[in-house]
């Protein structure tokens, strides 16, 4: 098997399906790759695109161009904002009408297709109903339910599963040069999310932010503590978001200035300021999404924490996600009743829904963390 598939783990059935299709066995014009975050949806989509485009003897060159998103027969739409803009879909649909320039097929990939509004989805629907003979669409989304029924009825679905912790640990260890025990801890704490496992295995700041999240949640003893913890968790999410976006923002601005002929530190002519303004708006949208993603990572970590506590309270013999803080888990389990832990788990799910619905994150976190108040043993309730 070619190296383009090496970044996927635990998805043998899906890989067999799309490779057979690329070879001509059951090839549909429209595909939907679904799976939980970190399962490798876009990775599979681009590997599939590579085999669809390549003409036998040019697989290596095609793989390099697809990886760089520069192949003339590849169209890509990915968003770092909260939603996919309708104009971007219109442009991709227009590009899909051309015949392949050098490859076997023209392949159009939409990452995070669940971020399309209904109006935007309807623009895409027309292209899926009557695609050109040599054009293949590949959409990526967490689940089929995230797309309109009219879209779902016109695609063939490939479902990815959550890879095992052992599979992810082996991949991280092999690819990133991390010891297997370290990779296993990262994979377990990331709950088999490949991208997050990579960050936890290779970035000490990411690990320290996660540790602090656990400490804050387990240390709440009153309402004032819950409010303070909410403020600090919001700051942690912001730090995480900035760690991902700041360096990229600076590189993009530098490249934009260079392409406009402006020297570093030079004054931007008024006629060119609109172009930089558009870049800054895109970066603001990306920052908004990155902050939301950071908040959701914190909430997923808290779900794992209270899931571990509940398992200990119920005497279930399963390995904790947060095995490294087992003694703290045991103390927390003894400090509350299972019903309280379940209430906190419900509150975390509610906080995710509220933040996704544009409720102020600080308010959503405060409401959640009030349910996480635990008295010391003498005043346990």
N, C-alpha and C positions, 0 to 999 in steps of 0.2 A: 504494500500500500504506500502511496506517495506521501511525502512529508506534510503535504497540506492538511492531512487529517490528524497529525500528531498532537494538535492543540485540543483535541476533543478526547474525553475520557468517559467510559461507561455508556457510550451511545452506539454500540456496534450494530444494532438492528436498524437504526435510522441511517447510519452510514451505508449499510448494504442497500437499503431502499433507494437512496438518492444516487448512488453510484450506478446501480442497475438502470435507473431512469436516464442518467446521463449517457449511458451506453445504448439507449434506445428501447429499453424494456419498460413500457408504461409511462412514458414522458408526457406530462401535462403541461399546458401553457401557463398555469398559475399555481403557485405553491404557497403554503403557509407553514412556517416553522414555529412551533409553540414549545414552551418549556419554562420552568421557573427561572428567576434571575440567577445568573451565574452558570446556567446549564450549557451554554455555548451556542445559543441560537444564531447569532450573527457569524460566529466562527464556521458553523456548518453551512450557512447560506453562502459565504464567500468561497468555501472549498467546493461546494456544489457548482457555483458559478464558474469557477476555474475549469472544472471538468466539462461543463457545458460549452464553454468558449473554445477551449484548446483543440487544436487539430493534431492529435496524436503525438507528433514529434516536437511540438513546441510547448509542452506542458510546463517546463521549468520557467521559460520566459513569460508565459501567460500567468503563472502563479506569482511571479515577482511583480508584474504589472497590476494584477488584481489586489495584491497585498498593499501596493502603493496607491490604489484606487485611480490608476491612470490609464487602464486599458480602454481603447476606443469603443469597445463593444460592451462596456460595463457602465450602467447608470446607477448611481447611489443616492439615496435620500436618507439622511440620518439627522436627527434634531437634538440639540442640546438645550432647547427651550422646553416649555411645558407642553406645547402643542405643535403639531406639524402645520405649517402655513399652506393655505390652499394654493397660493401662487407657485410654491415649490412643487406641489403635486402636478399642477398644470404643466410646468416645464418638463418634468420627468415623463409625463404622458406624451407630450409632443416629441421628446427625444426617442421614445419607444417605437415610433412609427418608422424609423429608418431601418434599412437592412443592415446586417452585420458588415463591418468594414473588413475585418480580416479573420474573424473567428467563425465557428459553426453556428452560434446563436448570439443574439443580442440579449443580455441579461440585465433586468432592472431590479434592484434590491431596495426594499424599504424597511429599514430598521425601526423598531418601536412603532409599528403600524397602529397600535392601540392608541396612539396619541393623535390620531386624525379625528376631527369632529365629523358629525353626520354629513354636513355639506361637503367637506373635503373628501370623505369616503365616496360620495356619489360621483365626484369628478373621476376618481380612480375606477369606479364601477364600470363606466362606459368603456374604458380601455380594456378591462378584463373580459367584457362581453364579446369584443371583436378584436382580439390581439392579432398583429401581423404574424404570418406563418413562422417566421424565424425569431420571434421575440418570446422570452420566458420571464415571467414575473415571480419574484421570491419575496414574500412578506414575512416579517418576524413579529411575534407578539407573545405575551405570557400565556394566553389561552384563546381558544376559538371564541369564547364568550365576549372577548374584548373587542370583537369586530361586528359590524352589522350582519344580520342574517343574509342579506343579499350578497355581501362579499364572501361570506363563508360558503355559500352554495356554489361558488365559482372557483374554488381553490381545492387543491389536494393537500391534506394536512399531514405533516410529519411531526410526531410528538416526541420531544426529548424528555428524559426522566432526570430526576435528581441523581447525580452520580454519587457513588459511595464515598465516604470519608477516606477510605483506603485508596481508592482510585485517584482522588484529588491530591492526596498526600504524595502518592507516587509521581504524579505529573509535576507537582510543584518542586519536589526534590530533584527530579531529573532535569527539568527545564531551568530552574533558578539556582541550582547548586546549593540548596539548603539541606541540612541533615534531615534524615527521615523523621526522627522524633520531633524536630522543630516544625517540619512540614505537616506532620500529623496533628500537632496541636493547632496550627493555623487552620488546617482544613476542618477540624472539629469545631473550632470556635466560629469559623465562617459558615458553618452548617453546609459544607460542600459547595459553597459559592466560589467558583474558580477565581474570579477577579479579586474578591475580598480575601481569599486565602493567600493569594500572591502578595497583597498589600501587607497582611499581618505577618507573613513570613519574612518580608524583606524591608519593612519600614518600622523602625522602633517608635516613631511618633504615632503611627497608627495603632500600634500595640498599647502605648501608654494612654492614648485617648480612650481605648476600649476598657482598660483597667480602671480608669477614673470613672467611667460610666457605671461600672459595677459598684465601685466604692460609694458613689453618691446614692445610688438606689438603696443599697443595704444600710446606709447610715441615716435614713430619714426617721426622725423621732417625733416630729410635730409639724404643724402647718407652716410655720416660718421656715423650717428646714426644707419642706417640700417646695416652697416658693424659691428659696435660694438654689436648691438643686435644679429646678427647672431653668433658672437663668444660666447656671453653669453648663447644663446640657445643651442649651441653645448656643452658647459660646463654643462648646466643643464641636457641635455640628458645623458652625461657621468656620472654625479652624480647619476642619476636615475638608470643607468645600473649597476654602482658599488654597489649601495644599494642592488640590487637584487643578484649580483653574488659574491661579496667579501666574505661574511660569508660562503657561500656554498663552494667556492673554498678552503678556509682554512680548513673546515671540511673534504672535500674530501682528501686534502693532508695529514691531520693528520691520517685519516683512512687508507690511502694507506701506510704511513710509519709504522703504527701499524701492518698492515697485512704483511709487509715485515720484521718485527722484529726490526725496527729502533726506538730507544728511541727518545722522543721529544728533539730537539736540537742536536741530534747526527749526526754524519757524515754518509752520504749515501754511501755504498760500490760501487765501479765502476760497478760491475756486475748488480746492481739493478737500476742504473741511467736511463737506457733506459725505464724502466717501468714508472718512474716518468716523464720522458720526454714526453711519450705518453699522460699522464694525463695532463701535462701542455699544450700540443698542443690542446687537447679537450677543455680545459678551455679557450684558446685563441679564438677558434672558437665560443664558447658560448659567450664570451665577444663581439665579432664582431656582432653576431646576437642580443645580448641584447642592444648594442648601436643603431643598426638599429631600434629595437623595440621602444627604448626610443625616437628616432627622430620621428618615426611615431606617437607616442602618442602626441608629441608636435604639429605635423602638424594637427592631428585630433582635438586637442584642438583649434588650430587657425581656422580650418574650422568652428567649432561651434561659435567662436567669430564673424567672419565676416558673418556667416549666421544670427546671431542675429542682427547685425548691418543692414544688408540688409532688414530683416523683418521690422525693425523700419522705415527704409527709405521708404519702400513701404506701410507702414501703415497696415501690416498684423497682425491680432489679434491672435497671438500664443505666448505661454509662452516661454521666452528666456531660452536657456540652461544655460546661465550664469546670472541667475536672481539676484545673490548676488551683481553684479556690474552693475545694471541697469542704474544708473546715468552716469557711464562712457560710457556705450553703447549708451545712448542718445546723449552724447556729440560727440562721434565718428560719429554717424549717421548724425549729423548736419554739420560735418566738411568736408564731401565728398558727391559726387553724387553716385547714385546707380551703374552707369557704372564703377566707380572706384572700388567699393566694389566687383563687379562681376569680374573685372580684377584680383583682389587680390585672390579671390576664385579660379579662373582658375590657377593662379600662384602657389597656394598651391598644387593643383592637379598635376601640372607639376613637382613641387619639389619632391613629393612622387615618381613619375615615375623615375625621374633622380636618386634619392638616391637608389631606387631599382635596377637601372641599373649601379650602382657603380660609379656614378659621385661623386666627392669629396663633402661631406656634407656641408662644409663651403661655397663652391661656389653655391650650390643649394639653401641654405638658404639666402645668400646675394641677389641672383637674385630674390627670392621671396619677401624679405623684402623691396627691392627698390620700389616695387609696393605698399607697405603699407605706404609710406611716406604721411603724412597728415600735411598740414600747419595749423597754428593757425588761428582763425577766421578772423583776419585782412588780412591774406594772403591766404585764402582758395582758392583752385583751383579745 
